[in-house]
Amino acid sequence: KCQVCDAVTGLLRCAKCKSSYYCSTSHQHIDWPRHKRECRRLSKQKKENQNRIQNSIWADNSINLPTVGTSESEILAAQAESVGHSQIVTGYDHNQTTDTNRFNGNNKLKTESMHHIRDELISSDPSSQSERRYEELCRIIIRDMNTYGLSVVDDFLGRDRGLQIFNEVHKMYAAGVFRDGQLVKNSLSDKDLRTIRGDKITWVKGTENGCTNIGYLINQIDAVVSLANTMRDNGQLGNYKIRERTKAMVACYPGSGAHYVMHVDNPNRDGRVITAIYYLNLDWDTQRSGGILRIFPENGGSVADIEPKFDRIIFFWSDRRNPHEVQPSNRTRYAITVWYFDANEREAALNRCRQYNNQTANCT
């Protein structure tokens, strides 16, 4: 009923708090001095309730949605690796030009800022020109991460180096060292687990025998992430202290429709802030082979479909900002993933783990 005259027909509702009703705008104006404080309180309360509901939904999802890679307990128990700061050196063809291909499909992110770089932005030349190209690449990544929550770079190391990495990965897979990927909640049967994620994985430091080129890749990713994290005017990247990372997770989807349902890498604040994925799939044809990485960025209604093309790398936020899935793959699909930790969130996660276990046996 109207807050002024108790009328019950033809009512208008307060647009802010949506809790008080009036028969006319004049009665709303008359009541405003009284209603103003209550309106602000109710509006604030409504917003807080919406946030609680959203957080509750995410919390429920975190029970059902797995994380990429391995279980959260394994991420926390693993010894973190220090992020290197070596000068990046790549195998770019200096005669190549910039490729401005867009993401394909309807309702996909299509923008010049979502770069597919085919350029000698970084070269082995130690000159100031090389440094500028290096910084330009990082600036592009910073801009895309701040705008879209992800950044895609093509021809990251060059074909020759990419083939050397592929050969190392293929030999490891043929040797049988890969195992089923794990989940945050790892209480499922093997059959149910494979229904959620069908990849096989192994963890690599890059210093093992037969992993020299994988180690080179890790160093190059370290160099990019480290510089982007410390450059001036780097937006959200400047909010984190990135000093450590995981080992590299080498993954294989062995075809036959192997996939990974929609999930969040770090749903429970285990420290991972940036996901970097490098692809090793020559002549990939998405129409025939599938295997797209589909990302649902929090900051927009569009989705990003990322083809797992050879020598392509993607960076994206590891937390709830980027739910994503790997669509069924009909061909063997290789990728190498490295997660970078925020020092403060990582330490807080380890402290929670220690308190929960009352010991340090399961926490690094």
C-alpha positions in Angstrom: 0.0 0.0 0.0 1.0 3.6 -0.5 3.3 4.8 2.3 1.4 8.1 2.5 -2.3 7.5 1.9 -2.6 3.7 2.2 -4.0 3.4 -1.3 -3.7 -0.2 -2.7 -4.2 0.3 -6.5 -2.1 1.8 -9.2 1.0 1.6 -7.0 4.6 2.6 -8.0 7.6 1.0 -6.4 10.7 2.8 -5.2 13.3 2.1 -7.8 16.3 2.0 -5.4 15.2 -0.2 -2.5 12.2 -1.8 -4.3 10.5 -2.1 -0.9 8.3 0.9 -0.6 5.2 1.7 -2.7 3.4 4.9 -3.6 0.2 5.8 -5.4 1.9 8.7 -7.2 5.3 10.4 -7.7 4.0 13.3 -5.6 3.4 11.1 -2.6 6.9 9.5 -3.1 8.4 13.0 -3.0 6.4 13.8 0.2 7.7 10.7 1.9 11.3 10.9 0.7 12.6 12.8 3.8 11.4 10.0 6.0 12.2 7.2 3.6 15.6 8.3 2.5 17.6 6.7 5.4 15.6 3.5 5.2 16.0 3.4 1.4 19.8 3.5 1.7 19.8 0.9 4.4 17.5 -1.5 2.4 19.5 -0.9 -0.8 22.8 -1.8 1.0 21.2 -4.8 2.6 19.9 -6.1 -0.7 23.3 -5.7 -2.4 24.9 -7.6 0.5 22.3 -10.4 0.3 22.9 -10.7 -3.5 26.7 -11.0 -2.8 26.1 -13.7 -0.2 23.9 -15.6 -2.6 26.5 -15.3 -5.4 29.2 -16.4 -3.1 27.1 -19.3 -1.9 26.5 -20.4 -5.5 30.2 -20.3 -6.2 30.9 -22.2 -3.0 28.4 -24.9 -4.1 30.0 -25.0 -7.5 33.4 -25.4 -6.0 32.2 -28.7 -4.5 31.1 -29.9 -7.9 33.5 -28.3 -10.3 37.0 -29.8 -10.4 40.2 -27.9 -11.0 42.6 -28.4 -13.8 45.8 -30.4 -13.1 45.7 -32.1 -9.8 43.9 -32.1 -6.4 44.2 -29.0 -4.3 46.0 -30.9 -1.6 48.6 -31.9 -4.1 49.1 -28.3 -5.2 49.5 -27.3 -1.6 51.8 -30.2 -0.8 54.1 -29.7 -3.8 57.3 -27.7 -3.4 56.8 -24.4 -5.3 59.5 -23.5 -7.8 61.1 -20.1 -7.9 60.3 -17.9 -10.9 63.3 -17.3 -13.0 64.3 -13.9 -14.4 66.4 -14.9 -17.4 66.5 -12.8 -20.5 64.0 -14.2 -23.0 65.4 -15.5 -26.3 63.1 -16.8 -29.0 63.3 -18.3 -32.5 61.1 -15.8 -34.3 61.4 -15.4 -38.0 62.3 -11.7 -38.4 60.6 -11.6 -41.7 57.2 -12.5 -40.3 54.4 -9.9 -40.0 51.7 -9.3 -37.5 48.7 -11.7 -37.8 45.4 -10.0 -36.8 43.2 -13.1 -36.9 40.2 -12.9 -34.7 38.5 -15.6 -32.7 35.9 -17.3 -34.9 32.3 -18.0 -34.2 29.2 -16.2 -33.0 29.2 -14.3 -29.7 33.0 -14.8 -29.4 35.5 -12.1 -28.3 36.5 -10.3 -31.5 38.8 -7.4 -31.1 42.2 -6.2 -32.3 43.3 -6.0 -28.7 43.0 -9.8 -28.4 46.2 -10.2 -30.2 47.5 -13.2 -32.1 51.1 -12.1 -32.4 53.2 -13.3 -35.4 56.1 -10.9 -35.0 59.7 -10.7 -33.9 58.5 -8.8 -30.7 61.3 -10.7 -28.9 64.5 -11.7 -30.6 68.0 -13.1 -29.7 69.5 -9.7 -30.5 70.5 -8.2 -27.1 70.1 -4.7 -28.4 67.7 -2.1 -27.0 65.4 -2.8 -29.9 65.1 -6.4 -28.7 64.3 -5.1 -25.2 61.6 -2.8 -26.6 60.0 -5.7 -28.4 60.1 -7.8 -25.2 58.5 -5.0 -23.3 55.9 -4.5 -26.1 54.9 -8.2 -25.8 54.4 -7.8 -22.1 52.5 -4.6 -22.5 50.1 -6.4 -24.9 49.7 -9.2 -22.4 49.1 -6.7 -19.6 46.5 -4.8 -21.6 44.6 -8.0 -22.6 44.7 -9.4 -19.1 43.3 -6.2 -17.6 40.6 -5.8 -20.3 39.6 -9.4 -21.1 41.1 -11.5 -18.3 43.2 -13.5 -20.9 45.8 -13.0 -23.6 46.7 -15.2 -26.5 50.2 -15.2 -28.2 51.0 -17.2 -31.4 54.4 -18.3 -32.5 55.8 -17.9 -29.0 59.1 -19.8 -29.5 59.2 -20.5 -33.2 58.6 -23.8 -35.1 62.0 -25.4 -34.6 62.0 -25.0 -30.8 58.3 -26.0 -30.6 59.1 -29.2 -32.5 61.9 -30.0 -30.1 59.5 -29.6 -27.1 56.9 -31.7 -28.9 59.4 -34.5 -29.4 60.3 -34.5 -25.7 56.7 -34.6 -24.7 55.9 -37.4 -27.2 58.7 -39.5 -25.9 57.5 -39.1 -22.3 54.0 -40.1 -23.3 55.2 -43.2 -25.2 57.3 -44.2 -22.1 54.1 -44.4 -20.1 54.9 -41.8 -17.4 51.5 -40.0 -17.7 48.7 -40.7 -15.2 45.0 -39.7 -14.9 44.5 -36.0 -14.0 43.1 -35.4 -10.5 40.4 -33.1 -9.1 39.9 -30.8 -6.1 37.4 -33.4 -4.6 39.1 -36.6 -5.5 36.6 -39.1 -4.1 35.2 -40.2 -7.4 35.7 -43.6 -9.1 38.1 -43.8 -12.0 35.2 -44.0 -14.4 33.4 -40.9 -12.9 36.8 -39.1 -12.9 37.3 -39.7 -16.6 33.7 -38.4 -17.3 34.8 -35.1 -15.8 38.3 -34.9 -17.2 39.9 -37.3 -19.7 43.5 -36.0 -19.8 46.7 -37.8 -18.8 49.3 -35.8 -17.0 52.8 -35.7 -15.7 54.8 -33.0 -13.8 58.1 -31.7 -15.0 60.7 -29.3 -13.5 62.5 -29.0 -16.8 65.9 -30.1 -15.4 65.2 -33.8 -15.9 67.0 -35.9 -18.6 65.2 -35.5 -21.9 63.4 -32.3 -20.8 65.9 -29.6 -21.8 63.6 -27.9 -24.3 60.7 -28.1 -21.8 63.0 -26.3 -19.4 63.7 -23.7 -22.0 59.9 -23.1 -22.4 59.5 -22.7 -18.7 62.3 -20.2 -18.5 60.7 -18.1 -21.3 57.3 -18.1 -19.6 58.9 -17.2 -16.3 60.6 -14.2 -18.0 57.4 -12.9 -19.5 55.3 -13.3 -16.3 58.1 -11.8 -14.2 58.5 -8.7 -16.3 54.7 -8.2 -16.7 54.3 -8.5 -12.9 57.0 -5.8 -12.2 56.4 -3.3 -15.1 55.0 0.1 -14.2 51.3 0.8 -14.9 50.5 -2.9 -15.2 47.0 -2.7 -13.7 45.7 -5.8 -11.9 49.0 -7.6 -12.4 50.6 -5.1 -10.0 48.3 -6.4 -7.2 50.2 -9.6 -6.9 53.7 -10.7 -5.8 54.6 -13.5 -8.2 57.8 -15.2 -7.0 56.9 -18.9 -7.3 55.1 -21.2 -9.6 54.2 -24.9 -9.9 56.2 -27.4 -12.0 55.0 -27.7 -15.5 52.0 -30.0 -16.0 52.4 -31.8 -19.3 48.9 -33.0 -20.4 47.7 -35.3 -23.2 44.1 -35.7 -24.2 44.3 -39.1 -26.0 41.5 -38.4 -28.5 38.3 -40.5 -28.6 36.3 -37.5 -27.2 38.5 -36.9 -24.2 37.5 -33.6 -22.6 37.3 -31.5 -19.4 34.0 -30.2 -18.1 33.6 -26.5 -17.2 35.6 -25.7 -14.1 37.8 -23.1 -12.3 41.5 -23.8 -11.8 41.7 -22.1 -8.4 38.2 -22.0 -6.8 39.4 -22.0 -3.2 42.2 -19.5 -3.1 45.1 -21.9 -3.1 47.5 -19.3 -4.4 47.4 -19.7 -8.1 46.7 -16.4 -9.9 47.9 -16.9 -13.5 47.5 -19.9 -15.7 49.8 -20.2 -18.7 49.1 -22.9 -21.3 51.4 -23.7 -24.2 50.1 -25.9 -27.1 52.0 -28.4 -29.2 49.4 -29.6 -31.8 50.6 -29.4 -35.4 48.1 -28.6 -38.2 45.2 -28.6 -35.8 41.8 -28.6 -37.5 39.1 -27.7 -35.0 36.3 -28.7 -37.3 37.6 -32.2 -37.4 39.4 -32.6 -34.2 37.5 -30.4 -31.7 39.5 -29.8 -28.5 38.8 -26.1 -28.2 39.5 -24.4 -24.9 36.3 -22.4 -24.2 36.6 -19.6 -21.6 33.7 -17.8 -20.1 35.2 -14.5 -18.8 33.5 -13.0 -15.8 33.7 -9.5 -17.2 31.5 -10.1 -20.3 28.7 -12.0 -21.9 30.9 -13.3 -24.7 33.0 -16.5 -24.6 36.5 -17.0 -26.0 37.2 -20.1 -28.1 40.9 -20.9 -28.2 42.2 -23.4 -30.7 45.1 -25.5 -29.3 47.4 -24.5 -32.2 51.0 -25.4 -32.3 53.4 -22.9 -30.6 50.5 -20.9 -29.2 50.4 -19.8 -25.5 47.5 -18.4 -23.5 47.6 -16.5 -20.2 44.5 -16.1 -18.0 43.5 -15.5 -14.4 43.3 -18.8 -12.5 40.5 -17.9 -10.2 36.7 -17.6 -10.5 37.1 -14.9 -13.2 37.7 -17.5 -15.9 35.5 -20.6 -15.8 36.5 -22.7 -18.7 36.2 -26.1 -20.4 38.1 -28.3 -22.9 35.7 -29.5 -25.5 35.8 -33.2 -26.7 39.0 -33.9 -28.6 39.0 -36.4 -31.5 42.7 -36.3 -31.9 45.6 -36.6 -29.5 46.0 -33.1 -28.0 49.1 -31.9 -26.1 49.5 -28.9 -23.8 51.9 -27.7 -21.1 50.5 -25.7 -18.2 52.3 -23.6 -15.6 50.5 -21.9 -12.7 52.0 -18.8 -11.0 51.4 -18.1 -7.3 50.6 -14.9 -5.6 52.9 -15.0 -2.5 50.3 -13.6 -0.1 47.5 -15.9 -1.2 49.8 -18.9 -1.3 51.1 -18.3 2.3 47.5 -17.9 3.5 46.5 -21.2 1.9 49.5 -23.0 3.4 48.6 -21.6 6.8 45.0 -22.8 6.4 46.3 -26.2 5.4 48.6 -26.5 8.4 45.8 -25.4 10.8 43.5 -28.0 9.3 46.0 -30.8 9.5 47.6 -29.7 12.8 50.9 -30.6 11.2 53.0 -29.7 8.2 53.3 -33.2 6.7 50.8 -32.4 3.9 51.7 -28.8 3.3 54.9 -27.3 2.0 
